[in-house]
Amino acid sequence: MPIPFEALIPFGFVTAMFGVTGTLLHAVKTYKNDGKNPRYGLTQWDRQMMERDKRLTGSFRGQTSNPVAPPEFAYNSSLYQSLQPR
Amino acid sequence: MSSPDSIAQTPFIDPTPLPSDIPPVDEVGATSAPLKSAAFFIGAYCKEFNEDFMLCKNENNDPAHCLKEGRKVTRCATDIIRKLREHCEKEFETHWRCLDDRNQEYFRCRPLEREFNTCVWNSLKLEKVIPGTPQGQEPIHLKTKPVFKAS
């Protein structure tokens, strides 16, 4: 008996829609993370280190291994971000 | 509460420099991934200065109390990062780039870590030791068949 191919068309649509939205989401996340994989499971330590990275390099996921920091790094730390609790 | 000028919305940055009687020291310029990669070597190289600083802070948590020990820690960390970059630059860079791409988890970058550790051992004679490993248990970074592997 021949395969009912018309019944497989909605399966194809659903797969394609999942694929397109998943790919777009991955692309947006990668763009936001300067081309790297997004970070997950962040603790308070990780968040504080990432804030320090942003102060050092200027970008959200930028990394550098210079031994000494630029001179303005000593004075651009924020004592509190806002009065809301972290 | 919602305008950008209100105190609750903007971060508070204080640009006043330190008083001139405190000797100036350049801050460590490495970000989180290189620091995580070099962490155990900083611990091995700067052990005395780090312990002095922690004991000093233990006595009195006031920031002004431990400035001298803190300056020593900063200078030592800067020194070891400079040495790592001078001797093992390629292995260091590949390891921290790998860590940065994989959520900064050590177990996902073990082969590169092994290469980096051998390079540092050959040039600077520093070994990665995980403090608190029970006697007789193989350290996790030396296990040949770990349970949690990089996928």
gemmi code that builds the backbone of each chain (N, CA, C; Angstrom):
import gemmi

chains = {
    "A": [
        ("MET", (0.867, -1.191, 0.000), (0.000, 0.000, 0.000), (0.887, 1.218, 0.000)),
        ("PRO", (0.619, 2.248, -0.788), (1.523, 3.416, -0.897), (1.514, 4.221, 0.403)),
        ("ILE", (2.656, 4.926, 0.703), (2.791, 5.731, 1.928), (1.918, 6.964, 1.789)),
        ("PRO", (1.113, 7.310, 2.828), (0.286, 8.535, 2.735), (1.158, 9.762, 2.970)),
        ("PHE", (1.803, 10.242, 1.891), (2.793, 11.313, 2.069), (2.166, 12.622, 2.508)),
        ("GLU", (0.829, 12.768, 2.197), (0.223, 14.053, 2.621), (0.199, 14.160, 4.140)),
        ("ALA", (0.137, 13.004, 4.823), (0.114, 13.053, 6.292), (1.460, 13.460, 6.868)),
        ("LEU", (2.531, 13.245, 6.079), (3.870, 13.599, 6.601), (4.181, 15.079, 6.426)),
        ("ILE", (3.377, 15.783, 5.617), (3.673, 17.220, 5.394), (3.598, 18.018, 6.686)),
        ("PRO", (2.568, 17.831, 7.546), (2.586, 18.597, 8.811), (3.769, 18.243, 9.700)),
        ("PHE", (4.218, 16.959, 9.689), (5.424, 16.608, 10.448), (6.611, 17.424, 9.963)),
        ("GLY", (6.685, 17.543, 8.622), (7.785, 18.338, 8.055), (7.711, 19.770, 8.503)),
        ("PHE", (6.482, 20.343, 8.507), (6.320, 21.731, 8.955), (6.784, 21.911, 10.393)),
        ("VAL", (6.330, 20.983, 11.263), (6.660, 21.122, 12.689), (8.176, 21.036, 12.892)),
        ("THR", (8.803, 20.048, 12.219), (10.262, 19.913, 12.355), (10.969, 21.175, 11.879)),
        ("ALA", (10.497, 21.678, 10.717), (11.149, 22.882, 10.173), (10.963, 24.061, 11.105)),
        ("MET", (9.785, 24.182, 11.705), (9.568, 25.328, 12.590), (10.432, 25.236, 13.828)),
        ("PHE", (10.520, 24.039, 14.437), (11.417, 23.871, 15.590), (12.846, 24.211, 15.208)),
        ("GLY", (13.229, 23.709, 14.004), (14.614, 23.935, 13.590), (14.927, 25.396, 13.386)),
        ("VAL", (13.993, 26.107, 12.722), (14.246, 27.523, 12.429), (14.303, 28.338, 13.709)),
        ("THR", (13.331, 28.126, 14.596), (13.343, 28.922, 15.826), (14.540, 28.581, 16.686)),
        ("GLY", (14.913, 27.296, 16.746), (16.083, 26.919, 17.536), (17.362, 27.537, 16.998)),
        ("THR", (17.484, 27.512, 15.657), (18.685, 28.100, 15.053), (18.754, 29.600, 15.292)),
        ("LEU", (17.590, 30.272, 15.151), (17.601, 31.718, 15.378), (17.949, 32.038, 16.826)),
        ("LEU", (17.411, 31.246, 17.765), (17.717, 31.495, 19.173), (19.206, 31.313, 19.450)),
        ("HIS", (19.782, 30.229, 18.884), (21.219, 30.000, 19.072), (22.032, 31.141, 18.475)),
        ("ALA", (21.587, 31.628, 17.299), (22.322, 32.723, 16.660), (22.262, 33.986, 17.504)),
        ("VAL", (21.088, 34.293, 18.082), (20.956, 35.496, 18.891), (21.804, 35.376, 20.152)),
        ("LYS", (21.777, 34.180, 20.782), (22.569, 33.996, 21.999), (24.057, 34.130, 21.711)),
        ("THR", (24.498, 33.544, 20.588), (25.927, 33.635, 20.242), (26.315, 35.071, 19.950)),
        ("TYR", (25.418, 35.807, 19.276), (25.722, 37.205, 18.974), (25.864, 38.010, 20.260)),
        ("LYS", (24.959, 37.727, 21.226), (25.000, 38.482, 22.467), (26.234, 38.173, 23.291)),
        ("ASN", (26.783, 36.956, 23.097), (27.940, 36.535, 23.899), (29.235, 36.682, 23.141)),
        ("ASP", (29.329, 37.649, 22.253), (30.550, 37.930, 21.484), (31.059, 36.692, 20.753)),
        ("GLY", (30.153, 35.889, 20.208), (30.567, 34.743, 19.407), (30.923, 33.512, 20.212)),
        ("LYS", (30.718, 33.534, 21.534), (31.051, 32.354, 22.340), (29.768, 31.702, 22.817)),
        ("ASN", (29.913, 30.492, 23.398), (28.743, 29.826, 23.961), (28.270, 30.593, 25.185)),
        ("PRO", (26.946, 30.627, 25.422), (26.476, 31.362, 26.593), (26.889, 30.644, 27.874)),
        ("ARG", (27.029, 31.450, 28.953), (27.375, 30.873, 30.245), (26.107, 30.559, 31.000)),
        ("TYR", (26.164, 29.519, 31.826), (24.973, 29.103, 32.551), (25.382, 28.681, 33.950)),
        ("GLY", (24.410, 28.543, 34.813), (24.698, 28.121, 36.181), (25.580, 29.099, 36.905)),
        ("LEU", (25.331, 30.383, 36.723), (26.235, 31.393, 37.269), (25.988, 31.572, 38.748)),
        ("THR", (27.067, 31.599, 39.529), (26.959, 31.913, 40.948), (27.281, 33.390, 41.134)),
        ("GLN", (27.157, 33.831, 42.384), (27.456, 35.231, 42.665), (28.919, 35.527, 42.329)),
        ("TRP", (29.809, 34.561, 42.593), (31.223, 34.727, 42.247), (31.388, 34.973, 40.751)),
        ("ASP", (30.687, 34.127, 39.946), (30.810, 34.270, 38.490), (30.276, 35.610, 38.031)),
        ("ARG", (29.168, 36.047, 38.631), (28.608, 37.329, 38.211), (29.564, 38.461, 38.553)),
        ("GLN", (30.190, 38.399, 39.721), (31.122, 39.464, 40.096), (32.352, 39.445, 39.203)),
        ("MET", (32.837, 38.244, 38.840), (33.998, 38.170, 37.942), (33.637, 38.702, 36.560)),
        ("MET", (32.402, 38.422, 36.105), (32.020, 38.907, 34.775), (31.877, 40.414, 34.774)),
        ("GLU", (31.421, 40.973, 35.905), (31.347, 42.437, 35.987), (32.742, 43.030, 35.954)),
        ("ARG", (33.705, 42.358, 36.604), (35.097, 42.830, 36.556), (35.666, 42.726, 35.153)),
        ("ASP", (35.316, 41.629, 34.444), (35.762, 41.488, 33.049), (35.256, 42.631, 32.204)),
        ("LYS", (33.983, 43.009, 32.431), (33.414, 44.090, 31.634), (34.141, 45.406, 31.931)),
        ("ARG", (34.516, 45.610, 33.195), (35.251, 46.832, 33.533), (36.635, 46.847, 32.912)),
        ("LEU", (37.261, 45.669, 32.826), (38.625, 45.584, 32.281), (38.641, 45.717, 30.773)),
        ("THR", (37.726, 45.018, 30.092), (37.835, 44.963, 28.639), (36.815, 45.829, 27.930)),
        ("GLY", (35.726, 46.193, 28.586), (34.711, 46.996, 27.921), (33.614, 46.195, 27.286)),
        ("SER", (33.814, 44.895, 27.045), (32.741, 44.112, 26.427), (32.295, 43.029, 27.392)),
        ("PHE", (31.132, 42.476, 27.144), (30.490, 41.570, 28.097), (31.278, 40.278, 28.294)),
        ("ARG", (31.788, 39.671, 27.230), (32.519, 38.418, 27.363), (33.972, 38.565, 26.937)),
        ("GLY", (34.443, 39.796, 26.865), (35.821, 39.985, 26.440), (36.785, 39.441, 27.464)),
        ("GLN", (37.901, 38.842, 27.022), (38.900, 38.305, 27.943), (40.266, 38.788, 27.488)),
        ("THR", (41.126, 39.038, 28.472), (42.493, 39.417, 28.160), (43.405, 38.845, 29.228)),
        ("SER", (44.647, 38.532, 28.862), (45.551, 37.976, 29.873), (46.723, 38.907, 30.132)),
        ("ASN", (46.504, 40.221, 30.010), (47.578, 41.161, 30.334), (47.933, 41.077, 31.810)),
        ("PRO", (49.218, 41.162, 32.151), (49.567, 41.119, 33.571), (49.093, 42.351, 34.344)),
        ("VAL", (49.168, 43.531, 33.714), (48.726, 44.732, 34.435), (47.522, 45.326, 33.732)),
        ("ALA", (46.699, 45.980, 34.562), (45.465, 46.553, 34.046), (45.724, 47.958, 33.533)),
        ("PRO", (44.874, 48.494, 32.639), (45.007, 49.889, 32.240), (44.758, 50.796, 33.438)),
        ("PRO", (45.344, 52.013, 33.449), (45.279, 52.853, 34.656), (43.858, 53.214, 35.088)),
        ("GLU", (42.905, 53.298, 34.121), (41.574, 53.700, 34.554), (40.835, 52.592, 35.277)),
        ("PHE", (41.357, 51.370, 35.256), (40.687, 50.262, 35.935), (40.659, 50.468, 37.434)),
        ("ALA", (41.650, 51.184, 37.973), (41.701, 51.329, 39.429), (40.569, 52.193, 39.946)),
        ("TYR", (39.962, 52.995, 39.081), (38.979, 53.962, 39.579), (37.593, 53.787, 38.991)),
        ("ASN", (37.338, 52.736, 38.215), (36.004, 52.661, 37.620), (35.128, 51.600, 38.254)),
        ("SER", (35.472, 51.156, 39.471), (34.611, 50.157, 40.096), (33.414, 50.848, 40.720)),
        ("SER", (32.256, 50.208, 40.633), (31.070, 50.826, 41.200), (30.857, 50.238, 42.581)),
        ("LEU", (30.618, 51.118, 43.553), (30.486, 50.664, 44.929), (29.166, 49.975, 45.159)),
        ("TYR", (28.149, 50.424, 44.443), (26.930, 49.617, 44.399), (26.251, 49.866, 43.070)),
        ("GLN", (25.567, 48.837, 42.570), (24.914, 48.974, 41.282), (23.624, 49.752, 41.427)),
        ("SER", (22.856, 49.432, 42.434), (21.629, 50.181, 42.696), (21.216, 49.797, 44.096)),
        ("LEU", (20.176, 50.430, 44.610), (19.793, 50.125, 45.969), (18.997, 48.837, 46.076)),
        ("GLN", (18.611, 48.265, 44.932), (17.896, 46.991, 45.008), (18.862, 45.904, 45.473)),
        ("PRO", (18.401, 44.952, 46.276), (19.307, 43.884, 46.706), (19.712, 43.040, 45.509)),
        ("ARG", (20.959, 42.541, 45.551), (21.494, 41.759, 44.408), (20.807, 40.415, 44.307)),
    ],
    "B": [
        ("MET", (11.804, 57.329, 41.417), (12.340, 55.967, 41.421), (12.669, 55.504, 40.020)),
        ("SER", (12.054, 56.119, 38.982), (12.271, 55.576, 37.648), (13.164, 56.468, 36.796)),
        ("SER", (13.409, 57.728, 37.207), (14.253, 58.576, 36.365), (15.712, 58.160, 36.531)),
        ("PRO", (16.522, 58.333, 35.475), (17.916, 57.848, 35.561), (18.765, 58.613, 36.562)),
        ("ASP", (18.296, 59.812, 36.997), (19.122, 60.557, 37.937), (18.924, 60.114, 39.369)),
        ("SER", (17.899, 59.319, 39.617), (17.662, 58.968, 41.017), (18.716, 57.975, 41.483)),
        ("ILE", (18.972, 57.985, 42.775), (20.104, 57.256, 43.335), (19.959, 55.756, 43.136)),
        ("ALA", (18.750, 55.306, 42.937), (18.564, 53.858, 42.872), (18.864, 53.308, 41.492)),
        ("GLN", (19.049, 54.161, 40.475), (19.164, 53.634, 39.113), (20.598, 53.588, 38.614)),
        ("THR", (21.428, 54.551, 39.017), (22.776, 54.615, 38.426), (23.781, 53.984, 39.371)),
        ("PRO", (24.786, 53.310, 38.840), (25.839, 52.788, 39.724), (26.672, 53.934, 40.282)),
        ("PHE", (27.152, 53.758, 41.502), (27.908, 54.810, 42.166), (29.402, 54.540, 42.002)),
        ("ILE", (30.073, 55.425, 41.264), (31.504, 55.249, 40.984), (32.246, 56.395, 41.656)),
        ("ASP", (33.277, 56.077, 42.416), (34.022, 57.087, 43.154), (35.407, 57.220, 42.552)),
        ("PRO", (35.692, 58.276, 41.774), (36.982, 58.345, 41.096), (38.098, 59.004, 41.900)),
        ("THR", (37.903, 59.277, 43.193), (38.986, 59.917, 43.955), (40.149, 58.947, 44.080)),
        ("PRO", (41.375, 59.419, 43.799), (42.526, 58.520, 43.913), (42.900, 58.283, 45.375)),
        ("LEU", (43.738, 57.270, 45.597), (44.195, 56.967, 46.946), (45.078, 58.114, 47.444)),
        ("PRO", (45.254, 58.244, 48.769), (46.182, 59.271, 49.263), (47.603, 58.994, 48.795)),
        ("SER", (48.401, 60.070, 48.670), (49.693, 59.908, 48.006), (50.715, 59.192, 48.870)),
        ("ASP", (50.415, 58.928, 50.166), (51.421, 58.226, 50.961), (51.322, 56.719, 50.778)),
        ("ILE", (50.323, 56.238, 50.018), (50.222, 54.800, 49.756), (50.938, 54.522, 48.444)),
        ("PRO", (51.932, 53.620, 48.432), (52.657, 53.355, 47.179), (51.720, 52.783, 46.130)),
        ("PRO", (51.721, 53.325, 44.905), (50.790, 52.838, 43.889), (51.256, 51.511, 43.292)),
        ("VAL", (50.297, 50.635, 43.050), (50.588, 49.320, 42.471), (49.612, 49.094, 41.337)),
        ("ASP", (50.087, 48.626, 40.191), (49.186, 48.351, 39.074), (48.342, 47.133, 39.386)),
        ("GLU", (47.047, 47.243, 39.063), (46.150, 46.119, 39.301), (46.429, 44.982, 38.324)),
        ("VAL", (45.997, 43.784, 38.708), (46.141, 42.625, 37.818), (45.201, 42.808, 36.638)),
        ("GLY", (45.734, 42.646, 35.425), (44.936, 42.946, 34.243), (44.310, 41.740, 33.587)),
        ("ALA", (44.450, 40.558, 34.184), (43.883, 39.360, 33.567), (42.420, 39.259, 33.944)),
        ("THR", (41.609, 38.782, 32.988), (40.178, 38.602, 33.259), (39.936, 37.199, 33.802)),
        ("SER", (38.648, 36.798, 33.873), (38.318, 35.599, 34.663), (38.866, 34.315, 34.062)),
        ("ALA", (38.809, 34.139, 32.722), (39.238, 32.846, 32.166), (40.743, 32.614, 32.304)),
        ("PRO", (41.619, 33.608, 31.983), (43.041, 33.355, 32.229), (43.363, 33.153, 33.702)),
        ("LEU", (42.637, 33.881, 34.579), (42.891, 33.691, 36.003), (42.505, 32.296, 36.445)),
        ("LYS", (41.389, 31.797, 35.917), (40.973, 30.446, 36.299), (41.971, 29.428, 35.778)),
        ("SER", (42.495, 29.654, 34.573), (43.461, 28.722, 34.014), (44.743, 28.708, 34.826)),
        ("ALA", (45.187, 29.898, 35.275), (46.456, 30.006, 36.001), (46.290, 29.854, 37.487)),
        ("ALA", (45.063, 29.568, 37.970), (44.759, 29.668, 39.395), (45.676, 28.828, 40.264)),
        ("PHE", (45.873, 27.555, 39.907), (46.669, 26.698, 40.788), (48.136, 27.082, 40.770)),
        ("PHE", (48.597, 27.679, 39.664), (49.995, 28.105, 39.622), (50.190, 29.388, 40.406)),
        ("ILE", (49.169, 30.271, 40.408), (49.243, 31.443, 41.268), (49.288, 30.984, 42.723)),
        ("GLY", (48.485, 29.952, 43.031), (48.479, 29.434, 44.399), (49.813, 28.850, 44.793)),
        ("ALA", (50.461, 28.129, 43.851), (51.734, 27.501, 44.184), (52.843, 28.538, 44.304)),
        ("TYR", (52.820, 29.550, 43.434), (53.924, 30.509, 43.388), (53.819, 31.536, 44.506)),
        ("CYS", (52.593, 31.971, 44.825), (52.386, 33.103, 45.733), (51.851, 32.648, 47.076)),
        ("LYS", (52.172, 31.410, 47.483), (51.510, 30.824, 48.647), (51.719, 31.661, 49.900)),
        ("GLU", (52.966, 32.102, 50.154), (53.226, 32.814, 51.414), (52.484, 34.139, 51.451)),
        ("PHE", (52.530, 34.874, 50.320), (51.879, 36.191, 50.316), (50.376, 36.042, 50.480)),
        ("ASN", (49.791, 35.033, 49.808), (48.348, 34.841, 49.925), (47.959, 34.476, 51.340)),
        ("GLU", (48.756, 33.604, 51.976), (48.409, 33.195, 53.344), (48.549, 34.366, 54.312)),
        ("ASP", (49.608, 35.185, 54.129), (49.754, 36.379, 54.974), (48.539, 37.264, 54.865)),
        ("PHE", (48.081, 37.479, 53.617), (46.949, 38.371, 53.413), (45.696, 37.815, 54.057)),
        ("MET", (45.476, 36.500, 53.895), (44.255, 35.928, 54.461), (44.274, 35.969, 55.974)),
        ("LEU", (45.443, 35.701, 56.587), (45.525, 35.759, 58.048), (45.323, 37.185, 58.536)),
        ("CYS", (45.895, 38.147, 57.797), (45.715, 39.548, 58.184), (44.251, 39.940, 58.120)),
        ("LYS", (43.571, 39.520, 57.045), (42.153, 39.838, 56.924), (41.339, 39.157, 58.004)),
        ("ASN", (41.811, 37.995, 58.433), (41.105, 37.259, 59.471), (41.110, 38.034, 60.787)),
        ("GLU", (42.259, 38.769, 61.030), (42.318, 39.553, 62.268), (41.331, 40.696, 62.216)),
        ("ASN", (41.347, 41.414, 61.083), (40.572, 42.651, 61.010), (40.152, 42.855, 59.563)),
        ("ASN", (38.842, 42.893, 59.321), (38.340, 42.907, 57.951), (38.328, 44.303, 57.337)),
        ("ASP", (38.812, 45.294, 58.071), (38.837, 46.668, 57.571), (39.765, 46.745, 56.355)),
        ("PRO", (39.325, 47.358, 55.226), (40.189, 47.400, 54.036), (41.519, 48.106, 54.290)),
        ("ALA", (41.538, 49.094, 55.175), (42.775, 49.849, 55.378), (43.807, 49.065, 56.160)),
        ("HIS", (43.402, 47.974, 56.798), (44.348, 47.262, 57.669), (45.348, 46.434, 56.898)),
        ("CYS", (44.928, 45.885, 55.748), (45.757, 44.887, 55.057), (46.254, 45.393, 53.722)),
        ("LEU", (46.445, 46.715, 53.593), (46.860, 47.247, 52.293), (48.231, 46.744, 51.901)),
        ("LYS", (49.156, 46.654, 52.883), (50.540, 46.259, 52.545), (50.586, 44.827, 52.040)),
        ("GLU", (49.886, 43.926, 52.770), (49.892, 42.531, 52.306), (49.192, 42.414, 50.960)),
        ("GLY", (48.140, 43.234, 50.768), (47.416, 43.201, 49.498), (48.284, 43.625, 48.333)),
        ("ARG", (49.158, 44.627, 48.583), (50.062, 45.063, 47.512), (51.015, 43.951, 47.141)),
        ("LYS", (51.475, 43.201, 48.166), (52.391, 42.097, 47.857), (51.695, 41.032, 47.026)),
        ("VAL", (50.429, 40.736, 47.381), (49.673, 39.717, 46.630), (49.514, 40.152, 45.180)),
        ("THR", (49.170, 41.438, 44.985), (48.963, 41.923, 43.616), (50.245, 41.817, 42.806)),
        ("ARG", (51.360, 42.236, 43.442), (52.627, 42.192, 42.690), (53.021, 40.775, 42.353)),
        ("CYS", (52.784, 39.844, 43.293), (53.149, 38.442, 43.026), (52.286, 37.866, 41.915)),
        ("ALA", (50.989, 38.169, 41.933), (50.111, 37.629, 40.883), (50.501, 38.187, 39.523)),
        ("THR", (50.815, 39.486, 39.481), (51.256, 40.075, 38.214), (52.522, 39.394, 37.723)),
        ("ASP", (53.439, 39.099, 38.667), (54.710, 38.473, 38.312), (54.498, 37.099, 37.707)),
        ("ILE", (53.634, 36.267, 38.347), (53.464, 34.904, 37.826), (52.745, 34.920, 36.491)),
        ("ILE", (51.817, 35.848, 36.289), (51.135, 35.895, 34.991), (52.125, 36.293, 33.905)),
        ("ARG", (53.021, 37.225, 34.266), (54.034, 37.618, 33.288), (54.923, 36.438, 32.934)),
        ("LYS", (55.307, 35.641, 33.957), (56.177, 34.489, 33.698), (55.455, 33.446, 32.856)),
        ("LEU", (54.151, 33.212, 33.145), (53.412, 32.216, 32.373), (53.325, 32.628, 30.919)),
        ("ARG", (53.097, 33.939, 30.697), (52.999, 34.381, 29.314), (54.337, 34.306, 28.612)),
        ("GLU", (55.425, 34.496, 29.389), (56.740, 34.489, 28.754), (57.135, 33.079, 28.352)),
        ("HIS", (56.857, 32.080, 29.227), (57.355, 30.736, 28.958), (56.366, 29.860, 28.231)),
        ("CYS", (55.080, 29.953, 28.524), (54.125, 28.973, 28.017), (52.968, 29.655, 27.330)),
        ("GLU", (53.271, 30.671, 26.525), (52.199, 31.525, 26.040), (51.151, 30.759, 25.235)),
        ("LYS", (51.604, 29.878, 24.335), (50.648, 29.226, 23.432), (49.724, 28.295, 24.209)),
        ("GLU", (50.312, 27.478, 25.120), (49.476, 26.521, 25.860), (48.516, 27.256, 26.782)),
        ("PHE", (49.020, 28.331, 27.416), (48.178, 29.125, 28.313), (46.989, 29.678, 27.546)),
        ("GLU", (47.285, 30.258, 26.359), (46.204, 30.898, 25.630), (45.180, 29.902, 25.138)),
        ("THR", (45.629, 28.743, 24.615), (44.637, 27.764, 24.140), (43.807, 27.254, 25.305)),
        ("HIS", (44.446, 27.069, 26.478), (43.664, 26.548, 27.602), (42.618, 27.547, 28.059)),
        ("TRP", (43.001, 28.830, 28.163), (41.968, 29.719, 28.688), (40.913, 30.059, 27.655)),
        ("ARG", (41.278, 29.985, 26.377), (40.234, 30.167, 25.365), (39.252, 29.010, 25.392)),
        ("CYS", (39.784, 27.785, 25.600), (38.886, 26.623, 25.699), (37.961, 26.771, 26.901)),
        ("LEU", (38.530, 27.171, 28.068), (37.708, 27.336, 29.263), (36.613, 28.360, 29.029)),
        ("ASP", (36.979, 29.465, 28.365), (36.021, 30.538, 28.184), (34.847, 30.113, 27.328)),
        ("ASP", (35.114, 29.184, 26.376), (34.043, 28.750, 25.503), (33.175, 27.677, 26.138)),
        ("ARG", (33.642, 27.089, 27.256), (32.924, 25.972, 27.859), (32.556, 26.283, 29.297)),
        ("ASN", (31.968, 27.453, 29.521), (31.409, 27.797, 30.830), (32.441, 27.769, 31.943)),
        ("GLN", (33.733, 27.891, 31.599), (34.825, 27.909, 32.580), (34.777, 26.718, 33.529)),
        ("GLU", (34.512, 25.536, 32.946), (34.520, 24.312, 33.747), (35.760, 23.523, 33.384)),
        ("TYR", (36.516, 23.128, 34.434), (37.799, 22.496, 34.188), (37.671, 21.156, 33.478)),
        ("PHE", (36.606, 20.379, 33.815), (36.577, 19.008, 33.314), (36.368, 18.949, 31.813)),
        ("ARG", (35.974, 20.070, 31.195), (35.738, 20.033, 29.764), (36.969, 20.373, 28.949)),
        ("CYS", (38.069, 20.684, 29.602), (39.269, 21.078, 28.862), (40.492, 20.332, 29.373)),
        ("ARG", (40.338, 19.065, 29.777), (41.458, 18.347, 30.390), (42.665, 18.148, 29.472)),
        ("PRO", (42.523, 17.764, 28.177), (43.727, 17.559, 27.356), (44.591, 18.809, 27.272)),
        ("LEU", (43.948, 19.975, 27.051), (44.729, 21.206, 26.961), (45.350, 21.544, 28.301)),
        ("GLU", (44.592, 21.215, 29.388), (45.148, 21.490, 30.716), (46.387, 20.644, 30.954)),
        ("ARG", (46.347, 19.376, 30.497), (47.517, 18.505, 30.675), (48.727, 19.085, 29.964)),
        ("GLU", (48.525, 19.561, 28.720), (49.660, 20.159, 27.980), (50.195, 21.382, 28.707)),
        ("PHE", (49.274, 22.228, 29.194), (49.696, 23.447, 29.880), (50.476, 23.094, 31.140)),
        ("ASN", (49.975, 22.082, 31.894), (50.653, 21.718, 33.139), (52.050, 21.176, 32.870)),
        ("THR", (52.215, 20.369, 31.801), (53.560, 19.860, 31.511), (54.485, 20.996, 31.101)),
        ("CYS", (53.959, 21.961, 30.331), (54.820, 23.080, 29.929), (55.271, 23.873, 31.134)),
        ("VAL", (54.336, 24.148, 32.066), (54.712, 24.932, 33.249), (55.675, 24.145, 34.124)),
        ("TRP", (55.473, 22.831, 34.235), (56.403, 22.027, 35.034), (57.794, 22.053, 34.441)),
        ("ASN", (57.881, 21.959, 33.106), (59.197, 21.949, 32.471), (59.895, 23.283, 32.597)),
        ("SER", (59.160, 24.388, 32.519), (59.849, 25.678, 32.509), (59.916, 26.329, 33.879)),
        ("LEU", (58.829, 26.276, 34.668), (58.811, 27.028, 35.917), (58.827, 26.138, 37.144)),
        ("LYS", (58.786, 24.810, 36.967), (58.814, 23.847, 38.073), (57.662, 24.069, 39.049)),
        ("LEU", (56.500, 24.457, 38.550), (55.317, 24.597, 39.398), (54.362, 23.468, 39.073)),
        ("GLU", (53.758, 22.908, 40.128), (52.861, 21.778, 39.909), (51.475, 22.129, 40.406)),
        ("LYS", (50.449, 21.645, 39.704), (49.085, 21.886, 40.154), (48.746, 20.851, 41.218)),
        ("VAL", (48.461, 21.333, 42.425), (48.085, 20.445, 43.525), (46.748, 20.929, 44.037)),
        ("ILE", (45.778, 20.025, 44.146), (44.471, 20.426, 44.660), (44.514, 20.257, 46.166)),
        ("PRO", (44.435, 21.355, 46.921), (44.516, 21.210, 48.370), (43.294, 20.488, 48.915)),
        ("GLY", (43.525, 19.635, 49.910), (42.396, 18.934, 50.504), (42.079, 17.618, 49.844)),
        ("THR", (42.927, 17.153, 48.907), (42.691, 15.824, 48.334), (42.981, 14.796, 49.409)),
        ("PRO", (42.067, 13.856, 49.676), (42.355, 12.842, 50.696), (43.532, 11.973, 50.262)),
        ("GLN", (44.260, 11.454, 51.248), (45.427, 10.633, 50.946), (45.009, 9.382, 50.209)),
        ("GLY", (45.737, 9.047, 49.186), (45.451, 7.795, 48.477), (44.429, 7.943, 47.371)),
        ("GLN", (43.694, 9.060, 47.343), (42.723, 9.245, 46.256), (43.401, 9.970, 45.107)),
        ("GLU", (43.140, 9.464, 43.894), (43.800, 10.079, 42.747), (43.181, 11.460, 42.488)),
        ("PRO", (43.992, 12.506, 42.312), (43.409, 13.823, 42.053), (42.634, 13.815, 40.749)),
        ("ILE", (41.585, 14.606, 40.724), (40.636, 14.525, 39.608), (41.282, 14.937, 38.296)),
        ("HIS", (42.298, 15.813, 38.360), (42.870, 16.255, 37.096), (43.879, 15.249, 36.561)),
        ("LEU", (44.207, 14.207, 37.355), (45.160, 13.211, 36.878), (44.490, 11.895, 36.524)),
        ("LYS", (43.168, 11.795, 36.739), (42.455, 10.546, 36.456), (42.471, 10.285, 34.963)),
        ("THR", (42.805, 9.056, 34.585), (42.835, 8.748, 33.157), (41.450, 8.402, 32.643)),
        ("LYS", (40.579, 7.858, 33.513), (39.231, 7.509, 33.046), (38.203, 8.153, 33.967)),
        ("PRO", (37.997, 9.470, 33.834), (37.036, 10.114, 34.730), (35.610, 9.751, 34.373)),
        ("VAL", (34.738, 9.849, 35.378), (33.332, 9.537, 35.144), (32.674, 10.669, 34.358)),
        ("PHE", (32.934, 11.923, 34.784), (32.344, 13.074, 34.105), (33.343, 13.593, 33.105)),
        ("LYS", (33.109, 13.283, 31.836), (34.040, 13.697, 30.801), (33.451, 14.858, 30.025)),
        ("ALA", (34.283, 15.507, 29.271), (33.781, 16.526, 28.349), (32.977, 15.823, 27.271)),
        ("SER", (31.813, 16.363, 26.994), (30.979, 15.738, 25.958), (31.374, 16.279, 24.604)),
    ],
}
model = gemmi.Model(1)
for chain_id, residues in chains.items():
    chain = gemmi.Chain(chain_id)
    for i, (resn, *xyz) in enumerate(residues, 1):
        res = gemmi.Residue()
        res.name, res.seqid = resn, gemmi.SeqId(i, " ")
        for name, pos in zip(("N", "CA", "C"), xyz):
            atom = gemmi.Atom()
            atom.name, atom.element = name, gemmi.Element(name[0])
            atom.pos, atom.b_iso = gemmi.Position(*pos), 0.0
            res.add_atom(atom)
        chain.add_residue(res)
    model.add_chain(chain)
structure = gemmi.Structure()
structure.add_model(model)
structure.setup_entities()
